[in-house]
Amino acid sequence: MTEPHATVILAISADGKIADAVRSPARFGSAKDKAHLEQQVAASDAVLFGNGTLQAYGTTMRVISPELLKQRELQGKPPQPVQIVCSRSSQFDPNLRFFQQPVPRWLLTGQDSTETALPSPLPSSLFPLPSSFFLLPSMFDRIIYAKTAGGEIDWIDAFQQLASLGIKRLAILGGGKLVASVLAAGLVDELWLTVCPLILGGADAPTPVEGKGFLADLAPKLELLAVKQVGQEVFLHYRVDR
């Protein structure tokens, strides 16, 4: 396997926003949506999100359901999937609750990063291990240096490195710029979108896919796999035509 199976999971407003115009943390999803997100995270080997998403929430979604923890144990997986922050900077607030959560933490960055304050990567032989092992003094347990092209991360190289480290299923939780770049690289396999019953509006409010956008003729095409209404929310499941 040369790359992980990648699934984007996002909650959006009825007008297609993932946060309001001042980029407040998006907590408008219901308890059902949160449970759905936890299920997707539990089914993954790793979770990928941008530094902006980390700064907005200060924490990450970890598996807490006893049933889901048991499922991971029966599958021979560690209790928690690896949490991967994508950032070109090594400057992080150590007071973020993320750095106290009992999860393995990796950093994905570009090879040409000028930041040198981070520790060296751990040997790949250390993966996978119980999550308690990863509670090390350093902020990240592993750093992945991906190739860059035009100042941007080469996602094909990044995904190949993740696959070589045992990541077979990857959950992508945003933000919009990260999702756009992985989509543009042709590496997204599925999308789960929860449409929530509110209108956020705002020309500057972030959307699920940002970046430069796609021309209509070249836009990624989707196949609708499932539509499910739960209360006032609609869960949409798409396959990306790759």
N, C-alpha and C positions, 0 to 999 in steps of 0.2 A: 504494500500500500504506500503510495507516494504522497498522499495528503489526507488530512482528516475529513470526515463528513461534517460539514458545517451547517448549523441551523441558527438563523437569526430569530430571536424571541423579543418582541416589543409590545408594549401597551400603547395605544394611540387614542387621541380624542376622535370624535366623529368627523372632524375636519382635518384629520391627518397630522396632528402635532404630537410630539413626544414630551413636550414641556411647554410652559407658558413663555411669554415674550421676555421675561427676565430670567429665564432658565432655572426656575425653582425646581427642586427635586420632584419628579412626577410620581405622586402617590395617589393617583386618582383611580387606580385599578381596585377591584373588589377583593375580598378574601378568596374568592374562587379563582381570580386571576393570579393572585400570589401563590396559591396552591398549584396551579398549572405551571407557573414559572419554576417552582421548586421541583416539580416532577421532571421538567426538561433539564434542569441543572443536575438532578440526581442521575439522569440517564447519560450524562456526559463525562468524559475523562477530564475535560478542562473547560473553563469559562474565560472568554476573552472580552475585554472592555477597554475603552480609552481612558486616558488620564482625566479628561474632563468629566466623564461619568463618575470616576472615583472621587473627584473633588466635590461634585454635586451631592453625592450621597454619603461619602465618608465611610462607607461600609459595603459589604457585598452579600449576595444571596448565598447562604450555605444550607446544606441539607440538615434539617432538624427533625423531620418526621421519623419516628421509630420504624415505621413500615419501610420507608425509602432507604433508611440506613441499613436495615436488614437485607433488603434487595441488593444493595451494593456489596454487602459482606458475602452473600451467597454467590455473587458474580466474581468474587475474588478481587474486588476493588477496594482501595483505601476508603475510609469514611467520607472524605470530602474530595471533590474534584479539584484539580489545580486551578488557582485563580491567577490569570495572566493579565497584567496591566500593559497596555501598549502606550509608550511614551518616548518622545525624543529627548526628554529631560530626565535627569536623575535627581531632581529636587522634589522631595516629597515631605509632607508634614508628618513627622513621626507620631503626632498626637491623634491622627485619624484612627478611628476605631478599627478600621480595616487591618491595621498592623498589630492589633491585639486579638483578632479573631483566630480561632484554632483551625486555620486552613493553610495549605501550602501556597506560597506566593512566588510567582515568577514575574520577571520584567522582560518584555519584548521591545527592543530598541534597534536603531540603525547602526551599521558598522562604523559610519563616519561621525558618530556622536562624540562631541568633545568633552563630555562629562566623564570624569574618572573616579568619582567618589564612591562608586558601588563596588562590592566585593566580587571576586572571581566566581565563575559558575561552579556549581558542584558537579562531580562526576555523574554521568547519566546512569551509572549502575545504582544510584540511590533512589531511582524511580521505578516502580511505585513503592511507597512505604506508608505505614500508618501516619495519619496527619499529625499526631503528637510529636513525631520525630522532627517535623519541620519548624518547631518553635525555637528558632536559632536567634542569637543576638542580632544578626544582620537583618536588614529590612526585607530583602528578597533572598529566596533560597537558590534561585538560579537566574542567570541573565542570558537571554538569547539575542545574539547580534545578527540581525538579518542584513542581507545585502540591500543597497539602496539604488534607486534609479531616479534621476531628476530630483534628488532630495527627498524622495518618498520611499517608504519601505517596499521592497520587492516581496510581495505577498506569496508568490510561488516558492521562493526560497524559504520564507518564514514558515509556510505550511509544511514544506518538506522536512525542515528541522523539527517541527512539532511531531510529525509522524515518526521520525527517527527516535524520538524520546517516548514513544508509546502512546501518543495522543491519537486515538482513532475517531472519537466523536467530540466535536467542539461546539459549544453554545456561545453565540455572539450576542451581547446585550447592549450594544451601542457604544458611543453615540453615532449620530448620522454620518459624520465624516468617515469614521472607521468602516461602517457598513457600506458606504459608497465605494470606498477603495477596495474592499474585498469583493464586492459585486463586480466592479470594473475588471478585476483580475480573473473573473469567471470561477470563483471558488466557493460561492454560496450554493448549497444544495436545497435547502428548505427555508421557508419563513413561517413563523407563527405570529399572527397579529391579533391582538385583542382590541376590538373597537369598543371604547368606553363611552357612555352616554353624557358627553359634555362637549361644548364648543369652546376652544381656547382662542382661536384667531391670532392675529398679529403677524405682520410681515416678517418680523425677526424671530418668531417662535421657531425652535428647531423641529425638523421633520425626520422621519425614519432614515431617509437617504439624502445626504447633502452633497457636498463636493461640487463638481462642475456640471453634474447632471448628464443625461443621455439624450441623444437625438432619437426621435420616435422610431426611426427605421432600425436603430442599433440598440434600442432599449432591451434589457433582459426580459424575456417572456416567461410567464408563470402559468402553471397548471393548477387549478383549484382542486385540492384533494378532499377538503371537508369544510363544512359550515355548521357551526353549532351555537345555538343561543342558550345562554345560561343567565337567567334573570334579565337584566337590562344590558348585558354585554354580548357581543358576538365574537366567537373565536374562529378565525380564518386560518386554514392550513394550506400552504402553497408549496409546490415543487418548482424549482427553477429549471428551466430548459437550458441545459448546458451543452 
